[in-house]
């Protein structure tokens, strides 16, 4: 797959308004930007996430596309979306991969998403 350069960046955010410490419910949103720095269009076909709680428990999520879409991303374009994860611990880690399709060759390829930390801010009482 020479010439295909896809960059994925993630910005997580703690959702204090949706979280509840006494119920062990910690909600995080994360905004993902997929940048196509390739000369060809690509289509985001599937996602895989591994979510590791602070307790060490893991959950895997697989599915078609992202947020109900399988976006086509043209050369030099980017696609941005926001989703969320609900943890039972105030800290965790997410990592994963996207399966994309090179529309010029109809070949699928994978882009790894580096681990990123989900952490609620420490609150003093």
DSSP file (Angstrom, degrees, kcal/mol; ACC not computed):
  #  RESIDUE AA STRUCTURE BP1 BP2  ACC     N-H-->O    O-->H-N    N-H-->O    O-->H-N    TCO  KAPPA ALPHA  PHI   PSI    X-CA   Y-CA   Z-CA
    1    1 A X    >         0   0    0      0, 0.0     3,-1.5     0, 0.0     2,-0.1   0.000 360.0 360.0 360.0  52.0    0.0    0.0    0.0
    2    2 A X  T 3   +     0   0    0      1,-0.2     3,-0.1     3,-0.0     0, 0.0  -0.398 360.0  25.6 -67.9 143.4    2.6    2.5   -0.9
    3    3 A X  T 3  S+     0   0    0      1,-0.2     2,-0.8    -2,-0.1    36,-0.5   0.269  87.2 120.5  91.1 -12.2    1.5    6.1   -1.0
    4    4 A X    <   +     0   0    0     -3,-1.5     2,-0.5    34,-0.2    -1,-0.2  -0.780  34.0 173.0 -91.3 114.3   -1.4    5.6    1.5
    5    5 A X        +     0   0    0     -2,-0.8    32,-2.9    -3,-0.1     2,-0.5  -0.953   1.3 172.1-123.9 111.7   -1.0    7.8    4.5
    6    6 A X  E     -A   36   0A   0     -2,-0.5     2,-0.5    30,-0.2    30,-0.2  -0.980  12.0-163.5-120.6 125.4   -3.8    8.0    7.0
    7    7 A X  E     -A   35   0A   0     28,-2.4    28,-3.4    -2,-0.5     2,-0.5  -0.928   2.0-167.2-112.0 133.6   -3.4    9.8   10.3
    8    8 A X  E     -A   34   0A   0     -2,-0.5     2,-0.4    26,-0.2   106,-0.2  -0.977   6.8-179.8-120.2 126.1   -5.8    9.3   13.2
    9    9 A X  E     -A   33   0A   0     24,-2.3    24,-2.7    -2,-0.5     2,-0.4  -0.964   8.0-160.4-125.1 146.0   -5.8   11.6   16.2
   10   10 A X  E     -A   32   0A   0     -2,-0.4     2,-0.5    22,-0.2    22,-0.2  -0.983   8.7-168.6-129.8 134.2   -8.0   11.3   19.3
   11   11 A X  E     -A   31   0A   0     20,-2.4    20,-2.4    -2,-0.4     2,-0.2  -0.936  16.0-161.3-121.6 106.4   -9.0   13.9   21.9
   12   12 A X  E     -A   30   0A   0     -2,-0.5     2,-0.3    18,-0.2    18,-0.3  -0.513   7.0-172.3 -86.1 156.8  -10.7   12.4   24.9
   13   13 A X  E     -A   29   0A   0     16,-2.9    16,-2.8    -2,-0.2     2,-0.3  -0.986  23.5-123.4-149.0 136.3  -12.8   14.4   27.4
   14   14 A X  E     -A   28   0A   0     -2,-0.3     2,-1.0    14,-0.2    14,-0.2  -0.649  17.6-147.0 -80.8 133.9  -14.4   13.5   30.7
   15   15 A X    >>  +     0   0    0     12,-3.1     3,-1.2    -2,-0.3     4,-1.0  -0.747  22.5 172.8-103.7  84.6  -18.2   14.1   30.9
   16   16 A X  T 34 S+     0   0    0     -2,-1.0     3,-0.4     1,-0.3    -1,-0.2   0.836  76.4  61.1 -61.7 -32.6  -18.8   15.1   34.5
   17   17 A X  T 34 S+     0   0    0      1,-0.2    -1,-0.3    -3,-0.2    -2,-0.1   0.736 112.5  36.4 -68.0 -23.0  -22.4   16.0   33.7
   18   18 A X  T <4 S+     0   0    0     -3,-1.2    -1,-0.2     9,-0.2    -2,-0.2   0.486 103.2  89.7-105.8  -6.7  -23.1   12.4   32.6
   19   19 A X     <  -     0   0    0     -4,-1.0     2,-0.3    -3,-0.4     7,-0.2  -0.542  52.6-165.6 -93.9 157.4  -20.9   10.6   35.2
   20   20 A X  B > > -C   25   0B   0      5,-3.1     5,-2.3    -2,-0.2     3,-1.0  -0.844   7.3-166.3-146.4 104.9  -21.9    9.4   38.7
   21   21 A X  G > 5S+     0   0    0     -2,-0.3     3,-1.5     1,-0.3    -1,-0.1   0.873  90.5  55.5 -59.0 -41.2  -19.1    8.4   41.1
   22   22 A X  G 3 5S+     0   0    0      1,-0.3    -1,-0.3     2,-0.1    -2,-0.0   0.724 112.0  44.1 -69.1 -19.9  -21.5    6.7   43.5
   23   23 A X  G < 5S-     0   0    0     -3,-1.0    -1,-0.3     2,-0.2    -2,-0.2   0.296 111.9-119.2-101.6   7.8  -22.8    4.5   40.7
   24   24 A X  T < 5 +     0   0    0     -3,-1.5     2,-0.5    -4,-0.2    -3,-0.2   0.915  66.7 143.4  51.4  46.8  -19.3    3.8   39.3
   25   25 A X  B   < +C   20   0B   0     -5,-2.3    -5,-3.1    63,-0.1     2,-0.5  -0.958  23.7 175.6-120.2 112.0  -20.3    5.4   36.0
   26   26 A X  E     - B   0  87A   0     61,-2.7    61,-3.3    -2,-0.5     2,-0.5  -0.964  11.6-162.0-122.4 114.3  -17.6    7.4   34.3
   27   27 A X  E     - B   0  86A   0     -2,-0.5   -12,-3.1   -12,-0.4     2,-0.4  -0.825   8.6-178.0-104.9 131.8  -18.5    8.8   30.9
   28   28 A X  E     -AB  14  85A   0     57,-2.8    57,-2.8    -2,-0.5     2,-0.3  -0.982  12.2-155.9-126.2 136.9  -15.9    9.9   28.4
   29   29 A X  E     -AB  13  84A   0    -16,-2.8   -16,-2.9    -2,-0.4     2,-0.4  -0.798  12.0-165.9-101.1 156.1  -16.4   11.5   25.0
   30   30 A X  E     -AB  12  83A   0     53,-2.4    53,-2.2    -2,-0.3     2,-0.6  -0.984  10.7-149.3-144.0 133.7  -13.6   11.2   22.4
   31   31 A X  E     -AB  11  82A   0    -20,-2.4   -20,-2.4    -2,-0.4     2,-0.4  -0.895  15.8-162.5-104.7 124.7  -13.3   13.1   19.2
   32   32 A X  E     -AB  10  81A   0     49,-2.8    49,-2.0    -2,-0.6     2,-0.5  -0.890   6.1-165.2-110.2 134.0  -11.5   11.3   16.4
   33   33 A X  E     -AB   9  80A   0    -24,-2.7   -24,-2.3    -2,-0.4     2,-0.6  -0.983   2.3-165.4-117.9 123.4  -10.0   13.0   13.3
   34   34 A X  E     -AB   8  79A   0     45,-3.0    45,-2.3    -2,-0.5     2,-0.5  -0.940  10.1-165.5-108.6 115.4   -9.1   10.7   10.4
   35   35 A X  E     -AB   7  78A   0    -28,-3.4   -28,-2.4    -2,-0.6     2,-0.9  -0.888  10.6-151.3-108.0 126.8   -6.9   12.6    7.9
   36   36 A X  E     +A    6   0A   0     41,-3.0    40,-1.9    -2,-0.5   -30,-0.2  -0.839  22.2 167.8 -98.8 104.8   -6.3   11.2    4.4
   37   37 A X        +     0   0    0    -32,-2.9     2,-0.2    -2,-0.9   -31,-0.2   0.057  46.9 107.5-101.3  24.0   -2.9   12.4    3.3
   38   38 A X  S    S-     0   0    0      2,-0.3    38,-0.4   -33,-0.2   -34,-0.2  -0.522  78.9-122.1 -98.7 164.6   -3.0   10.0    0.3
   39   39 A X  S    S+     0   0    0    -36,-0.5     2,-0.3    -2,-0.2    36,-0.2   0.527  94.3  62.9 -80.4  -5.2   -3.5   10.6   -3.4
   40   40 A X  S    S-     0   0    0    -37,-0.2    -2,-0.3    34,-0.1     2,-0.2  -0.832  88.0-107.2-119.0 156.0   -6.6    8.3   -3.4
   41   41 A X        -     0   0    0     -2,-0.3    62,-1.9    33,-0.1    63,-0.5  -0.506  34.9-162.9 -73.0 149.2   -9.9    8.4   -1.7
   42   42 A X  E     -DE  73 102C   0     31,-2.2    31,-3.7    60,-0.2     2,-0.5  -0.953   9.4-145.0-131.1 153.6  -10.5    5.9    1.1
   43   43 A X  E     -DE  72 101C   0     58,-1.9    58,-2.2    -2,-0.3     2,-0.8  -0.982  16.3-132.1-122.4 130.6  -13.6    4.7    2.8
   44   44 A X  E     + E   0 100C   0     27,-2.4    56,-0.2    -2,-0.5    22,-0.2  -0.703  34.4 168.9 -81.0 110.2  -13.8    3.9    6.5
   45   45 A X  E     +     0   0C   0     54,-2.5    20,-2.9    -2,-0.8     2,-0.3   0.835  53.0   2.3 -95.7 -37.8  -15.5    0.4    6.5
   46   46 A X  E     -FE  64  99C   0     53,-1.6    53,-2.3    18,-0.3     2,-0.3  -0.971  54.9-144.7-152.6 161.2  -15.1   -0.9   10.1
   47   47 A X  E     -FE  63  98C   0     16,-2.7    16,-1.8    -2,-0.3     2,-0.4  -0.933   5.1-168.9-130.1 153.8  -13.9   -0.2   13.6
   48   48 A X  E     -FE  62  97C   0     49,-1.9    49,-2.2    -2,-0.3     2,-0.4  -0.978  10.4-178.3-139.5 127.8  -12.3   -2.1   16.4
   49   49 A X  E     -FE  61  96C   0     12,-2.8    12,-2.8    -2,-0.4     2,-0.5  -0.984  14.9-161.7-126.6 140.1  -11.9   -0.8   19.9
   50   50 A X  E     -FE  60  95C   0     45,-3.3    45,-1.6    -2,-0.4     2,-0.6  -0.985  13.9-167.2-116.1 117.9  -10.3   -2.4   22.9
   51   51 A X  E     -FE  59  94C   0      8,-3.2     8,-2.2    -2,-0.5     2,-0.6  -0.927   0.5-166.1-110.5 119.4  -11.3   -0.6   26.1
   52   52 A X  E     -FE  58  93C   0     41,-3.2    41,-2.3    -2,-0.6     6,-0.2  -0.922  11.0-145.1-109.7 119.8   -9.4   -1.5   29.3
   53   53 A X  E >   - E   0  92C   0      4,-3.2     3,-1.9    -2,-0.6    39,-0.2  -0.309  30.1-106.7 -73.3 162.6  -10.8   -0.4   32.6
   54   54 A X  T 3  S+     0   0    0     37,-1.4    38,-0.1     1,-0.3    -1,-0.1   0.754 122.0  61.5 -59.8 -24.0   -8.6    0.7   35.5
   55   55 A X  T 3  S-     0   0    0     36,-0.2    -1,-0.3     2,-0.1     3,-0.1   0.584 121.4-108.3 -77.8 -11.3   -9.5   -2.6   37.1
   56   56 A X  S <  S+     0   0    0     -3,-1.9    -2,-0.1     1,-0.4     2,-0.1   0.237  74.0 139.2  99.6 -13.1   -7.9   -4.5   34.1
   57   57 A X        -     0   0    0     -5,-0.1    -4,-3.2     1,-0.0    -1,-0.4  -0.423  39.1-151.6 -65.0 139.5  -11.2   -5.7   32.7
   58   58 A X  E     -F   52   0C   0     -6,-0.2     2,-0.4    -2,-0.1    -6,-0.2  -0.882  14.8-170.5-117.7 147.2  -11.3   -5.4   28.9
   59   59 A X  E     -F   51   0C   0     -8,-2.2    -8,-3.2    -2,-0.4     2,-0.4  -0.998   9.9-153.5-132.0 137.2  -14.1   -4.9   26.4
   60   60 A X  E     -F   50   0C   0     -2,-0.4     2,-0.5   -10,-0.2   -10,-0.2  -0.931   7.6-167.6-113.4 137.5  -13.8   -5.3   22.7
   61   61 A X  E     +F   49   0C   0    -12,-2.8   -12,-2.8    -2,-0.4     2,-0.3  -0.987   9.0 173.8-126.1 126.5  -16.1   -3.4   20.3
   62   62 A X  E     +F   48   0C   0     -2,-0.5     2,-0.3   -14,-0.2   -14,-0.2  -0.962  14.6 134.3-128.0 148.3  -16.3   -4.2   16.6
   63   63 A X  E     -F   47   0C   0    -16,-1.8   -16,-2.7    -2,-0.3     2,-0.3  -0.981  53.2 -72.8-177.1 169.8  -18.7   -2.8   14.0
   64   64 A X  E    S-F   46   0C   0     -2,-0.3     4,-0.3   -18,-0.2   -18,-0.3  -0.580  88.4 -36.0 -74.9 136.3  -19.3   -1.3   10.6
   65   65 A X  S    S-     0   0    0    -20,-2.9     2,-0.3    -2,-0.3     5,-0.2   0.062  84.5 -71.9  53.8-157.3  -18.1    2.2   10.1
   66   66 A X  B >  S-H   69   0D   0      3,-2.5     3,-2.6   -22,-0.2     5,-0.2  -0.994 101.6  -3.8-139.6 141.7  -18.3    4.8   12.8
   67   67 A X  T 3  S-     0   0    0     -2,-0.3     3,-0.1     1,-0.3    -1,-0.1   0.840 131.2 -53.5  41.1  44.9  -21.3    6.7   14.3
   68   68 A X  T 3  S+     0   0    0     -4,-0.3     2,-0.3     1,-0.2    -1,-0.3   0.606 119.5 100.9  74.9  11.6  -23.6    4.9   11.8
   69   69 A X  B <   -H   66   0D   0     -3,-2.6    -3,-2.5    -5,-0.1     2,-0.3  -0.893  57.2-157.6-127.6 156.4  -21.5    6.0    8.8
   70   70 A X        -     0   0    0     -2,-0.3   -25,-0.1    -5,-0.2    -3,-0.1  -0.694  37.8-156.7-124.2  75.8  -19.0    4.6    6.4
   71   71 A X        -     0   0    0     -2,-0.3   -27,-2.4    -5,-0.2     2,-0.5  -0.197  13.1-137.9 -66.4 142.5  -17.5    7.9    5.3
   72   72 A X  E     -D   43   0C   0    -29,-0.2     2,-0.6   -31,-0.0   -29,-0.2  -0.869  20.6-161.6 -92.9 125.2  -15.6    8.4    2.0
   73   73 A X  E     -D   42   0C   0    -31,-3.7   -31,-2.2    -2,-0.5     3,-0.1  -0.934   7.2-148.4-117.1 112.9  -12.6   10.6    2.7
   74   74 A X    >   -     0   0    0     -2,-0.6     3,-2.2   -33,-0.2   -38,-0.3  -0.174  39.6 -67.8 -74.0 168.4  -11.1   12.2   -0.4
   75   75 A X  T 3  S+     0   0    0      1,-0.3    -1,-0.2   -36,-0.2   -38,-0.2  -0.347 123.8   8.3 -56.7 130.2   -7.4   13.0   -0.9
   76   76 A X  T 3  S+     0   0    0    -40,-1.9    -1,-0.3   -38,-0.4     2,-0.2   0.467 108.2 115.8  77.3   1.1   -6.3   15.8    1.5
   77   77 A X    <   -     0   0    0     -3,-2.2   -41,-3.0   -41,-0.2     2,-0.3  -0.522  48.9-152.9 -98.5 167.9   -9.7   15.6    3.4
   78   78 A X  E     -B   35   0A   0    -43,-0.2     2,-0.4    -2,-0.2   -43,-0.2  -0.958   5.4-148.7-136.8 158.9  -10.5   14.6    6.9
   79   79 A X  E     -B   34   0A   0    -45,-2.3   -45,-3.0    -2,-0.3     2,-0.4  -0.995  16.1-170.7-127.0 132.0  -13.4   13.2    8.7
   80   80 A X  E     +B   33   0A   0     -2,-0.4     2,-0.3   -47,-0.2   -47,-0.2  -0.972  11.1 161.5-127.1 138.4  -14.2   14.0   12.3
   81   81 A X  E     -B   32   0A   0    -49,-2.0   -49,-2.8    -2,-0.4     2,-0.4  -0.978  26.2-137.3-148.4 161.4  -16.7   12.5   14.7
   82   82 A X  E     +B   31   0A   0     -2,-0.3   -51,-0.2   -51,-0.2     2,-0.2  -0.980  28.0 159.2-123.4 135.0  -17.4   12.3   18.4
   83   83 A X  E     -B   30   0A   0    -53,-2.2   -53,-2.4    -2,-0.4     2,-0.3  -0.696  24.2-129.2-134.8-171.8  -18.4    9.2   20.3
   84   84 A X  E     -B   29   0A   0    -55,-0.3     2,-0.4    -2,-0.2   -55,-0.2  -0.976   6.8-154.2-147.4 161.4  -18.3    8.1   23.9
   85   85 A X  E     -B   28   0A   0    -57,-2.8   -57,-2.8    -2,-0.3     2,-0.5  -0.989  12.1-147.9-133.2 141.2  -17.3    5.3   26.2
   86   86 A X  E     -B   27   0A   0     -2,-0.4     2,-0.2   -59,-0.2   -59,-0.2  -0.956  20.6-173.6-114.0 120.6  -18.8    4.5   29.6
   87   87 A X  E     -B   26   0A   0    -61,-3.3   -61,-2.7    -2,-0.5     5,-0.1  -0.700  30.5-143.2-109.7 162.0  -16.4    3.0   32.2
   88   88 A X  S    S+     0   0    0     -2,-0.2     2,-0.3   -63,-0.2    -1,-0.1   0.388  89.9  55.0-100.3  -0.7  -16.9    1.5   35.6
   89   89 A X  S    S-     0   0    0    -63,-0.2   -63,-0.1     2,-0.1    -2,-0.1  -0.924  88.0-119.6-128.4 155.1  -13.6    3.0   36.8
   90   90 A X  S    S+     0   0    0     -2,-0.3    30,-3.1    29,-0.1     2,-0.3   0.578  97.4  44.2 -74.2  -6.8  -12.3    6.6   36.7
   91   91 A X  E     + G   0 119C   0     28,-0.2   -37,-1.4     2,-0.0     2,-0.3  -0.970  64.7 140.4-134.7 153.2   -9.4    5.7   34.5
   92   92 A X  E     -EG  53 118C   0     26,-2.5    26,-3.2    -2,-0.3     2,-0.4  -0.969  35.9-119.1-171.1 179.2   -8.9    3.5   31.5
   93   93 A X  E     -EG  52 117C   0    -41,-2.3   -41,-3.2    -2,-0.3     2,-0.4  -0.998  16.8-163.9-136.9 138.2   -7.2    3.1   28.1
   94   94 A X  E     +EG  51 116C   0     22,-2.6    22,-2.7    -2,-0.4     2,-0.3  -0.949  17.2 156.9-119.5 145.2   -8.7    2.8   24.6
   95   95 A X  E     +E   50   0C   0    -45,-1.6   -45,-3.3    -2,-0.4     2,-0.3  -0.956  11.5 129.8-153.5 165.7   -6.9    1.6   21.5
   96   96 A X  E     -EG  49 113C   0     17,-1.9    17,-3.4    -2,-0.3     2,-0.3  -0.928  37.9-100.0 179.1-154.3   -8.0    0.1   18.3
   97   97 A X  E     -EG  48 112C   0    -49,-2.2   -49,-1.9    -2,-0.3     2,-0.4  -0.983  13.6-140.1-160.5 151.7   -7.9    0.0   14.5
   98   98 A X  E     -EG  47 111C   0     13,-2.3    13,-2.7    -2,-0.3     2,-0.6  -0.933  14.5-141.5-113.3 142.3  -10.0    1.1   11.5
   99   99 A X  E     -EG  46 110C   0    -53,-2.3   -54,-2.5    -2,-0.4   -53,-1.6  -0.930  28.3-176.1-100.4 121.7  -10.4   -1.0    8.4
  100  100 A X  E     -EG  44 109C   0      9,-3.2     9,-2.7    -2,-0.6     2,-0.5  -0.808  19.9-136.1-117.4 158.5  -10.3    1.3    5.3
  101  101 A X  E     -EG  43 108C   0    -58,-2.2   -58,-1.9    -2,-0.3     2,-0.8  -0.966  11.8-138.5-116.4 125.2  -10.8    0.6    1.7
  102  102 A X  E >>> -EG  42 107C   0      5,-3.0     4,-2.6    -2,-0.5     5,-0.8  -0.746  16.9-156.8 -77.7 111.1   -8.5    2.1   -1.0
  103  103 A X  T 345S+     0   0    0    -62,-1.9    -1,-0.2    -2,-0.8   -61,-0.1   0.703  86.4  58.7 -69.7 -17.7  -11.2    3.0   -3.6
  104  104 A X  T 345S+     0   0    0    -63,-0.5    -1,-0.2     1,-0.1   -62,-0.1   0.824 124.2  19.0 -79.6 -30.1   -8.6    3.0   -6.4
  105  105 A X  T <45S-     0   0    0     -3,-0.7    -2,-0.2     2,-0.2    -1,-0.1   0.518  95.3-128.6-114.0 -10.3   -7.6   -0.6   -5.9
  106  106 A X  T  <5 +     0   0    0     -4,-2.6     2,-0.4     1,-0.2    -3,-0.2   0.761  61.4 142.5  62.5  26.4  -10.6   -1.9   -3.9
  107  107 A X  E   < -G  102   0C   0     -5,-0.8    -5,-3.0     0, 0.0     2,-0.3  -0.837  45.7-137.8-100.5 135.1   -8.1   -3.3   -1.3
  108  108 A X  E     +G  101   0C   0     -2,-0.4     2,-0.3    -7,-0.2    -7,-0.2  -0.629  26.0 174.5 -86.3 147.7   -8.8   -3.1    2.4
  109  109 A X  E     -G  100   0C   0     -9,-2.7    -9,-3.2    -2,-0.3     2,-0.4  -0.966  24.0-121.0-148.0 162.9   -6.1   -2.1    4.8
  110  110 A X  E     -G   99   0C   0     -2,-0.3     2,-0.5   -11,-0.2   -11,-0.2  -0.863  11.2-160.6-113.2 140.7   -5.9   -1.4    8.5
  111  111 A X  E     -G   98   0C   0    -13,-2.7   -13,-2.3    -2,-0.4     2,-0.3  -0.983  20.9-136.3-117.7 122.7   -4.8    1.7   10.4
  112  112 A X  E     -G   97   0C   0     -2,-0.5     2,-0.6   -15,-0.2   -15,-0.3  -0.563   7.7-146.0 -79.4 138.3   -3.8    1.2   14.0
  113  113 A X  E     -G   96   0C   0    -17,-3.4   -17,-1.9    -2,-0.3     3,-0.1  -0.927  22.8-127.6-105.2 116.3   -5.1    3.7   16.6
  114  114 A X  E     -     0   0C   0     -2,-0.6   -20,-0.1  -106,-0.2  -104,-0.0  -0.210  35.2 -87.3 -62.1 150.6   -2.5    4.2   19.3
  115  115 A X  E     -     0   0C   0    -20,-0.1     2,-0.3   -22,-0.1   -20,-0.2  -0.282  46.6-170.5 -58.5 140.7   -3.6    3.8   23.0
  116  116 A X  E     -G   94   0C   0    -22,-2.7   -22,-2.6    -3,-0.1     2,-0.3  -0.983  19.8-116.3-134.6 150.3   -5.0    6.9   24.6
  117  117 A X  E     -G   93   0C   0     -2,-0.3     2,-0.5   -24,-0.2   -24,-0.2  -0.623  14.2-160.5 -91.8 138.2   -5.9    7.5   28.3
  118  118 A X  E     +G   92   0C   0    -26,-3.2   -26,-2.5    -2,-0.3     2,-0.4  -0.979  25.8 164.5-111.1 121.3   -9.3    8.1   29.7
  119  119 A X  E     -G   91   0C   0     -2,-0.5   -28,-0.2   -28,-0.2     2,-0.2  -0.961  32.6-139.9-147.0 124.6   -9.0    9.7   33.1
  120  120 A X        -     0   0    0    -30,-3.1     2,-0.1    -2,-0.4     3,-0.0  -0.559  40.8-102.6 -73.7 144.1  -11.5   11.6   35.3
  121  121 A X        -     0   0    0     -2,-0.2     2,-0.3     1,-0.1    -1,-0.1  -0.436  40.1-106.2 -67.1 141.9  -10.0   14.6   37.1
  122  122 A X        -     0   0    0     -2,-0.1     2,-0.5    -3,-0.0    -1,-0.1  -0.527  36.1-154.1 -70.4 131.0   -9.2   13.9   40.7
  123  123 A X        -     0   0    0     -2,-0.3     2,-0.4    -3,-0.0    -1,-0.0  -0.926   2.4-152.5-113.2 128.3  -11.7   15.7   42.9
  124  124 A X              0   0    0     -2,-0.5    -2,-0.0     1,-0.1     0, 0.0  -0.812 360.0 360.0 -98.1 138.0  -10.9   16.7   46.5
  125  125 A X              0   0    0     -2,-0.4    -1,-0.1     0, 0.0    -2,-0.0   0.388 360.0 360.0-112.8 360.0  -13.7   17.0   49.0
